[in-house]
Structure formats: structure tokens, C-alpha cells
Amino acid sequence: MHLLVITDNPDRASFRCRLGTYLDPLRRRGIDSTVVRLPKRLLGHHSVFALARRSDAVLLQRKLLTAWDGFWLHRYSKRLIYDFDDAIMYGDGKPERDSRIRLGRFGRSAALSYLVIAGNEYLAEQARRHNTNVHVVPTGLDVGAYPVKPPPSDGGLVRLVWIGSRSTLPYLQEVRPALEEVGRRFPNVVLRLICDEFFDLASMRVEKRPWSRDTEAADLSVGDIGLAPLPDNRFTRGKCGFKILQCQAAGLPVVASPVGVNAQYVQDGVTGFLASDTAQWVDRLAALIENPKLRASLGRAGRRAVEAFDVRVIGTSFCRLIVECLRP
């Protein structure tokens, strides 16, 4: 059997984590895959539709179909599968303002699909307005790829760590007042940024580590406390919490905003803390900075919890859905 995968960018993290890592397991189940980008020029789309005609199913990732593309792709595809892991029906710039074009294209992409795979329940509810065959498959990660450092033996340097990209860096900027206050109270604390863009703090030293697929796990694992701030809006509620899973895999307690799946992935007082405002951010961070044993305890609990999101576990669910969809 053959699966055609259409994506905007096979180098994007969401493709690697949600689809790329499962292509080999699918192959072992008898499903070969071809990954293509939908060309920017409309005339080039027919070459992709021709591939769809020769495939047993088409998996469309994150794309919002125009009426023209939707008509031809639906006509040429034996079965269409739609996978998405962001609130792409809303724009991240002005998430509370409805876009008729964006909402219409999302509805079309979901409605024309035989199967919809959503990254979390919030996203699934958006898709169920247009399709009844919707399944939730969280984004998984290779837990074993993240080394866990031994707990500290003294009250030395404490690293706060955040991982992301320039598009999500403004989320961290929102808790900047809390970080500045923590820096003034605790001179032994530094902030490590793993990103493609950086900023400085007045009261806290910032370690700047350019993001790399080869070094992100090691760069994260030297931290002591993970940070996962999010503003609360229709777009961010669809985030899939991958940064939290990464921190937990590295054995770090996480302080997070109680937005979307953050409130599920961080069990308050068990695997980390939830913080809604500046005072809570300062209070929760201070509690972890002052208590190495608490950091270690919450970090161990997070490491146990994240095992449920290992690629071997998530991959079983994902591959089963694809195999069942392609089965005659």
C-alpha cells in the first residue's frame, strides 16, 4: 500500500514529530510513503494530484484547502486523511478575530477528509463541527533521547530553561517582569534560551543557545526548571504542549500557564506548578529555586508521566489509524 503525504515543509518540527518519525513504522506495516510539498504555483498542483490518484490514501498535514484544491484532491484521492496540531482555523496575530477565508478553508479540509487526526481535544472539537470521524493523537517524542542529570548536591547555580522559536518568543516576554524579579532576589539563577532569537534581562544572566536538532536535548537537560508560559486566546488554547513534554523527558519540573493542555500536562504540585500572573510566577519559581529536593521530586514525577507520550506509545495509535484507513 502507498500513502502520499502532502506538507508545507518536511523540515518543520511539527512534521518531524507528528509524521516523519512514524514513516518507518508504517513501512514495517506494509505502507510505503512519499512526502511532497504542494507547489506554490497553482499550475504545479496537478502533478501532486496525479500522485494522489496512484496512491491508496493521501495524508494532508496542516494545509488549509482552497475550493479549487479541495475539489481536485477529493476527486483524485481514494481516502483523504487530515492531520493538524495547531489552531490553524484562527490566526495567531489576531486570534479573536474571525477570518471567513481561514475558517472556510479549515472546514473544507476537515469535511472532505475520511479521517481527521488532531493533536489535542480542543483541536478535535473544532474539527468535529465538520467531520464525525475525528481522533486525538498527541504529539510524541523519543523520551530516551533526553538525558536526565543527577540532582544537585549544593545550592549552586540554578538554570531556568525555555525552548522555542522566534515566533513563540513573545510568549516568554510576557513573564519578563517575573523573571526580572526572580533575578533580583536570586543572584545564583540564570536563564537559558534555546532558540533562533534572543533577548537580555537587566537582573539575570541569559545563556543563549542556538536551537539545533542535534543539541536541543542536551542543551535542555542541563537546566533545572522548565518554563512554559502562554497567553490565553483561541490560538494558544490549541497548542499541543510539546515544550512541556521535552522538559519532563529531561527530568525538569515545569512552571506553566494554565492554558490548553498545559493544565493537563503539568499536574500542579506533582510534576510542576501552574502560574496565572506575575506574583504566582515569582512565587512558584522561588519555591523551586530554594528547594532542590522539591525540584528533583517533581522532575522525577514528570519523567514518569511523559512515558505515556513516548513515540513508541503514540506511534502505535497513529499507525493503527492509518492502517485501518488504508485497509480495503
N, C-alpha and C positions, 0 to 999 in steps of 0.2 A: 504494500500500500504506500501511497505517496501523499505527503502533506506539503502544501505550498504556504509559506509564512511570509506575509507582507508587513513590513515595518518601515517606519520613517528612518530609523538609524540603528543598525545592529550593534553599534559600539555604545549605545546608550545603556546606562546601568540597569534601567528597568527591563530592557530586552535581555541582557545577560542573566539577570537574576530570576526573571519570570519565565523565560523561554529557552535562552541559549543553553543553560545548564541541563535542560531536560531533553535535548535533541539526541544525545547518545542513548539514554534510557529508552526513548521512543524507538530508536533504531534497533535496540535489542528486542523490542516487542514487535518488530516487523514493519515499522513505519519509517521510511526514509523521508527526509525533509529537504526542501530547497528554500533558502531565505533570500528575498529580494526586496528592494526598495521600490515604492511606487514613484516613477519618474515625475519630476516637477512639471514637465511639459505634458499637456493633455494628450498629444498625439502618441506619446510613448506608453500610455496606459494600455493600449491594445496588446502590446507584447506580453504584459503581465496577465491580462485576461486570457490570452491564448494558453499560458501556462496553467491557469486555473482550470481551463477546460480539460486538460490532460491529467489533472490531479484528483485524488479521491476526496479531498477536502481542502479548504482554504482557511488559514488562521490569520485573522486581521488583528494587528496589535495597535491599540490606541488611536487608530485613524478615525477621523470623522468623515463619513462618506457624503460626497455631493450627490445630487439626484442622478446625474449622468453616470458617475462611477458606481453608485448603488444599483442602478438598473442593470448595467452590463456585468458587474461582478456577481450579482444574484442570478443572472441568467446563465452565466458560464460555470458557476460553482455547483458542484453536486451537493456539498454541505458547506455552510459558512459558519465559522467559529469566531467569536469576538472576545478579545481579552483586553482588559484595561485596569490600571492601578492608580488612577488619579481622577479627580473630579473634573474631567475634561469637558463636561457639559456646562461648566462655569469657567469664566476667565479668572486667572489668578490676579490680574491687575485690578479689576473691579468686580469681585465675586458676587456682590449683592445685586448687581445689575444684570437682568436677563438679556441674553443675546438670542434673538429668534433664529438666526442662522446657526449658531453653535448648538442650541437646543434641538433644532430641527435635524441637524446632521447626526447628533448623537442618537436621537430617537430612531432615525433611519438605520443607522449602523446596528443598533440593538434589535430592531424589529425584523430586519432582513436575515438575521442570524438564526441558525438552527440551535446553537448553544452559545450562551454568554458566560464568561468566566470573569468574576470581579475580585479585586484584591481584598475587599472587606465588606461587611454587611451594609454600611452606609452607601457604598457604590452599588451594591446589589439591589438595594431598594430603588435607586434611580433607574436601573435597567429594568426592573420588574414592572415599571409603568408601560413598557413597550414589548416585553417578552416574558413568557412564563417559565422558560427553561433556563434559569439563572442559577449558577453555583458559585459559592465563595471559595476561593483558593488563595490563602495569604502568600505573600512573597517569602520565599525561603532563603536560607543561607547555609553555607558549609560551616557548621559550628566548630568543627575540629580545626579549621584554618586559623582560628583566633587563639593565640597563646594566652594563658592566664598567669599573671605574675604572682609570686608569693606575697602574702600580706606584709606590710611594713613592720619593722621591729622597733621603730622610734617615731618621734613626732617631727620628722623632717619635711622635705618638700612634698606638697600635695598638688597634683595636677587635675584641673578641670579640663575636660576634653569635649570638643564639638567637631563633628564631621559633616560635611555637606558641600554645597557648590555656591557659586556667586548668586544664583537665583534664590537660594534659601538663606543666604547670609543675613538678609534683613530680619529674619525671624529671631536670630541671636541678638541682633542690635536692639530688639525690643526689651531685652532683660539687661541691657548695658548698665542702667542705674544700679541694679542689684549687684552686678559684677564689680562695679566701682566701689560700692560699699563693702563688699567682701574683701576686696584688695586693701582697703584702708584698715580693716580690722585684722586681717591675717597676712602679714608680710611673707609668710612661707608658701603662699598659694600662687600658682601660675596658671595661665590659660593656654591650652594647646589648641590651635586651629588646624584642621586637616581640610584643605580647601584649595580652590584655584584663585581665591582673592582673600585679602586680609584687612584687618583694622587693628589699631592700637588702643590701649586703655591708659588712662592717666595714672591709676593707682595699682595696676597689676601688670607684671611682665607677661608678654604674649609670645609663645613659641609658634612659629609659622612653618607648617609642614605642607608643601605642595602635595595635593592628592595624587596618588598613583595606585593603580590596581595591584601592583606588586608589593607595595609597602603599607597600604592602608591598615591591614590587620595588625602589623607590628607597631605602627605609629599609634594606633588606638589603645593597644594593650599596655602601654607604659603609663596610661592615665590612671587616676584614682576614682574620679566621679564623672559620669557621663551627663551631658546636658541635652535636653530635647524640648526647647521652647517652641510654641506655636501660637500665633494669633487665632482667635476663634471666628471663622467665617465659613461660608458654604464650600469654598475650595479646600481649605485646610482640614475640614472635617473628613475629607476623602483621603487624606494621607495614610499610607499603609504602615507607618511606624518602623521602617527598616533601620533607621539610625539607632532606635532603642534596641532592636534585636542585635545589632552589631555590638553595642556597648555591653549588653548582657552576655553575649558569647565570649567577650573578653573578661568577664567576671567583674564588671563595674556596676555599682549601684547607680541608678539614673534618677535625676530630678527632671520632671517633665511638666508641661502644661496639660491640664485635664481636657484635652481636645481630641475628639475622634477616638481612634484605637489607642492613643496614648494612655487613656484612662483604663484600658483593659490590659495593656502590656505591662504597665507599671502598677504593681499592686502596692498601694500606699502603705508604707511602713513594713513591707515584706521584701520587695525587690528594689525599692527606691522610695521616692516621695513625689507627690503631686503638688504643684505650686501655682496659684492663680494670680498673684500680684507681687509687687516688688518686696513687700515685707515678708511674704511667705517664701519667696526665692532666697532671700538672705537668711531667714531662719532655718530652712531645710539644708541649705549648703553649709551653714555654720555647724549644724548638728553633725553632719558627716565629716567635716574638716576636723572637728575637735575629738572625734571618736573613731580611731582606726578599726577597732573591733566591730563597730556598727557597720562601717564600710565593708569589711570582709564578710560579715554575716549576710547583709543584703546582696552583696555581689555573688555569693555562693547560691543564694536563692534564685537570683536572676539567671545564673548559668544553668541551673536545673530547669527553670521554666522555659528557657529558649530551646531546649532539646526538642520540644514539640514543633518547632519551626525549621528543624534541620532539613536540608534538601532531600534527604533520603525519605523522610516522612512526607513532606509536601509533594515531592516528586511522585510518590505512589498515587496520591489523589489526582494530581494533574494528569499523569499518564493514563490512568484508568478512564478519566473523562474523555480524553482524545481517542483512545482505543474504542470505547463504546460508541463514540460519534462516527468513527470510520467503519465500524462493523456493518456489513450489508444487512 
